[in-house]
Amino acid sequence: MKTRQSLPNKIAEREPEDLPDVAQLSALRAWYAGLSAREAVVRFLAATKAPGESSRGILGRIRTRLVTFAHAHHRPDVAALFQHTAAQREERCNDVSRAIEVLRCLPAPQPQISDDIGLWLPARSVAALRAHGIDSLADLTVRIPRRRRWWITITGLGPARAKQIENLFAAHSQLTERARALIVAAGPTVVTPWKLFGCHTR
């Protein structure tokens, strides 16, 4: 019976991270080329492997980082190439090698209004917002009331984390533009974001 090395389909709740380093990518490529997980890790990652740490687990985390990186750069097509059973790895060797090179050449990601909030906000802010049904940047833009202390009703957020959210929108003007379009499309029943991102947390 084939076992599946599962990878999360959901985007990780963290800010976009860097690609794995050269040694990690070399180990992953070696595994795709046919080496066992243990052989690949011993050859390329022996110096960083903790005693008792699973070689399969190490490679699985490297793949997960690549999936997260691809999603953060809005390339779900590339992310999908790393999601498969262990038995399928050799037939994907060439595709994965090309996918890694594609990821290495991508420009820095820019937030999109449809992005999951976990891509751009710290984990604690994400947890507080999700508890109020806010999962994407789009949800965030149309559900924040037009008032100075908009964050007061969101348990666990607070002024400092609210300021981080405001800074994100202030740094990416295209989000504000998309937010305006969403509000117009949704109609007058939708509350306006924080003075269209001009409010203050104090």
C-alpha positions in Angstrom: 0.0 0.0 0.0 1.4 3.4 -1.0 1.9 5.8 1.8 1.4 9.5 1.2 3.7 12.1 2.6 1.2 14.7 3.4 1.8 18.4 2.9 -0.6 21.1 4.0 -2.9 22.4 1.3 -3.6 25.4 3.5 -1.2 28.2 3.5 0.9 28.3 6.6 0.0 31.0 9.1 3.2 33.0 8.9 4.8 35.8 6.9 6.3 34.7 3.6 9.6 32.9 4.2 12.7 32.5 2.2 13.6 29.6 0.0 15.4 26.6 1.6 19.2 27.0 1.4 21.5 25.4 -1.1 22.2 22.3 1.0 18.5 21.7 1.7 17.7 22.0 -1.9 20.5 19.7 -2.9 19.2 17.1 -0.4 15.7 17.4 -1.8 17.0 17.1 -5.4 18.9 14.0 -4.5 15.8 12.4 -3.0 13.9 13.2 -6.2 16.7 11.7 -8.2 16.3 8.4 -6.4 18.3 8.4 -3.1 16.5 7.4 0.0 15.6 10.1 2.4 18.3 9.0 4.8 21.0 8.9 2.1 20.0 12.4 0.9 20.1 13.9 4.3 23.3 12.2 5.4 25.0 13.4 2.2 23.9 17.0 2.3 22.5 17.8 5.7 24.5 15.7 8.2 26.0 18.8 9.9 22.6 20.2 10.7 20.6 17.1 11.4 19.7 16.7 15.1 20.1 13.3 16.7 17.1 11.2 16.2 15.5 13.6 13.7 13.6 11.9 10.9 15.1 12.2 7.5 11.7 12.0 5.9 10.5 14.7 8.2 13.4 17.0 7.2 12.6 16.6 3.5 8.9 17.0 4.2 9.6 20.3 5.9 11.7 21.5 3.0 8.9 20.6 0.5 6.4 22.4 2.8 8.6 25.5 2.7 8.6 25.4 -1.1 4.9 25.0 -1.2 4.5 28.0 1.2 6.9 30.1 -0.8 5.1 29.3 -4.1 1.7 30.3 -2.6 3.2 33.5 -1.2 4.3 34.3 -4.7 0.9 33.5 -6.2 2.1 30.4 -8.0 -0.2 27.5 -6.9 0.7 25.7 -10.1 4.3 25.4 -8.9 3.2 24.5 -5.4 1.2 21.6 -6.7 4.3 20.0 -8.2 5.7 19.3 -4.7 2.5 17.6 -3.5 2.5 14.0 -4.3 3.1 10.5 -2.9 6.7 9.4 -2.1 6.4 6.8 -4.9 5.8 9.5 -7.5 8.9 11.5 -6.7 11.3 10.1 -9.4 8.8 10.8 -12.2 8.5 14.4 -11.0 12.3 14.9 -10.8 12.7 17.1 -13.9 9.5 19.1 -13.2 10.6 19.7 -9.6 14.1 20.8 -10.7 12.6 23.3 -13.1 10.1 24.5 -10.4 12.9 25.2 -8.0 14.6 27.4 -10.6 11.3 29.2 -11.3 10.9 30.0 -7.6 14.5 31.2 -7.3 13.9 33.8 -10.0 10.6 35.2 -8.8 10.5 38.8 -7.6 9.5 39.6 -4.0 5.8 38.9 -3.4 3.3 41.6 -3.2 0.1 41.2 -1.1 -3.1 40.6 -3.1 -6.5 41.5 -1.7 -7.6 37.8 -2.0 -4.5 36.5 0.1 -5.0 34.6 3.3 -4.1 36.9 6.2 -1.7 34.2 7.5 0.7 35.1 4.7 1.2 38.7 5.8 0.3 39.0 9.5 1.9 37.5 12.7 0.4 34.3 14.0 -1.2 36.0 17.1 -2.9 38.6 14.9 -4.1 35.9 12.6 -5.6 33.9 15.4 -7.5 36.9 16.8 -8.9 37.8 13.3 -9.9 34.3 12.4 -11.9 34.1 15.6 -14.0 36.9 14.2 -14.4 35.2 10.8 -11.7 37.3 9.0 -9.5 34.9 6.9 -8.4 37.0 3.9 -7.2 40.5 3.3 -10.5 41.1 1.5 -12.4 40.1 4.6 -10.3 42.4 6.6 -10.8 45.5 4.4 -14.6 45.3 4.3 -15.3 44.2 7.9 -13.3 46.9 9.8 -15.6 49.7 11.0 -14.9 53.3 10.2 -13.7 54.5 13.6 -10.4 55.2 15.3 -10.4 52.2 17.7 -11.7 49.7 15.1 -9.7 46.9 16.8 -11.3 47.2 20.2 -14.0 44.5 19.5 -11.4 42.0 18.3 -10.2 40.1 21.4 -6.5 39.5 21.4 -5.6 42.1 18.8 -4.8 45.3 20.6 -3.4 48.7 19.3 0.2 47.5 18.5 -1.0 44.6 16.3 -3.7 46.8 14.8 -1.0 49.3 13.8 0.9 46.5 12.1 -2.2 45.8 10.0 -2.6 49.5 9.1 1.1 49.7 8.2 0.6 46.8 5.8 -2.1 48.6 3.9 -0.2 51.9 4.1 2.9 50.2 2.5 0.8 48.7 -0.4 -1.4 51.2 -2.0 -2.9 48.7 -4.4 -4.6 47.1 -1.4 -6.4 50.3 -0.6 -7.5 50.7 -4.2 -8.9 47.2 -4.3 -10.6 47.8 -1.0 -12.4 50.8 -2.4 -13.6 48.7 -5.4 -14.8 45.9 -3.0 -16.8 48.4 -0.9 -18.4 49.9 -4.0 -19.2 46.4 -5.4 -20.6 45.2 -2.1 -23.0 48.1 -1.7 -23.9 50.5 1.1 -24.6 47.8 3.7 -20.9 47.1 4.1 -19.0 49.1 6.7 -16.2 51.2 5.4 -12.6 50.3 6.3 -10.8 52.5 8.8 -11.4 55.9 7.0 -10.0 54.0 4.0 -6.9 53.3 6.0 -6.4 56.8 7.4 -7.3 56.1 11.0 -5.0 55.9 13.9 -4.8 53.3 16.7 -4.6 55.8 19.5 
